[in-house]
């Protein structure tokens, strides 16, 4: 897997053979991310998805201790997910952090009925996420 991008709170890898994009997000518990910075980080990720056109996306959030607020959840649901769906992604897997509040804030993004077009599954185990995606 090749490291193709690194920017604030984010590392992105891509496996051309499997058409898998792995996005590692990280944020310490004591670190604060401005809403505008968070949105810019997400927009940059979408641009990379549009460029690479992966079939599978793995969001590794085990080190991401940033609770996504309801306004950001709504924005992701309205702006980010449709942009990613438009690229032809087939499946998305999330490996959630151990922090229950942060994990719940991420899960709530995908509870809305409009997101049934993209099979998304949440995991606490990295290997289970890869297996569900069909990646070896």
C-alpha positions in Angstrom: 0.0 0.0 0.0 1.5 3.3 -1.1 1.2 6.5 1.0 -0.3 9.0 -1.4 -1.2 12.0 0.8 -0.4 13.4 4.2 -2.0 16.5 5.7 -3.4 17.7 9.0 -4.8 14.8 11.1 -4.8 12.5 8.0 -2.7 10.0 6.1 -4.0 8.4 3.0 -2.8 5.1 1.4 -3.8 3.5 -1.9 -3.5 -0.1 -3.1 -3.9 0.0 -6.9 -4.3 -3.7 -7.3 -7.2 -4.0 -4.9 -8.5 -0.5 -5.5 -8.5 0.1 -1.8 -8.0 3.5 -0.3 -7.2 3.6 3.4 -7.6 6.8 5.3 -6.0 7.1 8.7 -7.4 10.0 10.8 -5.8 10.9 14.0 -6.4 13.5 16.7 -5.3 13.5 20.3 -7.9 13.8 23.1 -6.5 17.1 24.1 -6.3 18.5 20.5 -9.0 20.7 19.1 -9.8 20.9 15.4 -11.7 24.0 14.1 -14.9 23.2 12.2 -13.5 24.9 9.1 -10.2 22.8 9.3 -12.2 19.6 9.7 -14.3 20.5 6.6 -11.2 21.3 4.6 -9.6 17.9 5.6 -12.8 16.1 4.5 -12.9 18.0 1.2 -9.3 17.1 0.5 -10.1 13.5 1.1 -13.0 13.7 -1.4 -10.6 15.2 -4.0 -8.3 12.2 -3.6 -11.2 9.8 -3.9 -12.2 11.5 -7.1 -8.6 11.2 -8.4 -8.0 7.6 -7.5 -11.5 6.2 -7.9 -11.2 3.4 -5.3 -13.8 0.6 -5.1 -13.3 0.2 -1.3 -12.6 2.8 1.4 -11.2 1.9 4.8 -11.4 4.7 7.4 -9.1 3.8 10.2 -10.2 6.0 13.1 -8.7 4.1 16.0 -6.5 7.2 16.9 -9.1 9.8 16.0 -10.5 11.3 19.3 -12.6 14.0 17.7 -16.3 13.9 18.4 -18.1 14.9 15.2 -20.7 17.4 16.2 -24.3 17.2 14.8 -23.7 20.1 12.4 -20.6 18.4 10.9 -22.6 15.1 10.8 -25.3 16.7 8.7 -22.7 18.4 6.4 -20.9 15.1 5.8 -24.2 13.4 5.1 -25.3 16.1 2.6 -21.9 17.0 1.0 -19.2 14.4 1.5 -21.1 11.1 1.2 -22.9 12.1 -2.1 -19.6 13.2 -3.6 -18.0 9.9 -2.7 -21.0 7.9 -3.9 -20.7 9.6 -7.3 -17.2 8.1 -7.8 -18.4 4.5 -7.8 -17.2 3.3 -4.4 -18.7 0.0 -3.6 -18.1 -0.5 0.1 -16.9 1.5 3.1 -15.6 0.2 6.4 -14.9 2.2 9.5 -12.6 1.1 12.3 -13.8 3.1 15.3 -11.9 4.5 18.2 -12.4 2.9 21.6 -13.9 6.2 22.9 -17.6 5.6 23.0 -18.7 9.2 22.5 -16.5 9.7 19.5 -17.5 6.3 18.0 -21.2 7.2 18.5 -20.7 10.6 16.8 -19.2 8.8 13.8 -21.9 6.1 13.7 -24.7 8.7 13.8 -23.6 10.1 10.5 -24.6 6.9 8.7 -27.8 6.2 10.5 -29.8 8.4 8.1 -31.8 6.5 5.5 -30.3 8.3 2.5 -27.1 6.4 2.9 -28.4 3.0 2.0 -26.8 3.3 -1.5 -23.4 2.6 0.0 -22.9 -0.5 2.2 -21.0 0.9 5.2 -20.1 -1.1 8.3 -18.6 -0.1 11.6 -15.9 -2.2 13.3 -13.9 -2.2 16.5 -11.4 -4.6 14.9 -9.2 -3.7 11.9 -8.9 -7.3 10.6 -12.6 -7.7 10.6 -13.0 -4.5 8.6 -10.6 -5.8 5.9 -12.4 -9.2 5.8 -15.8 -7.5 5.4 -14.4 -5.4 2.5 -13.1 -8.6 0.9 -9.5 -7.5 1.2 -6.7 -9.9 2.0 
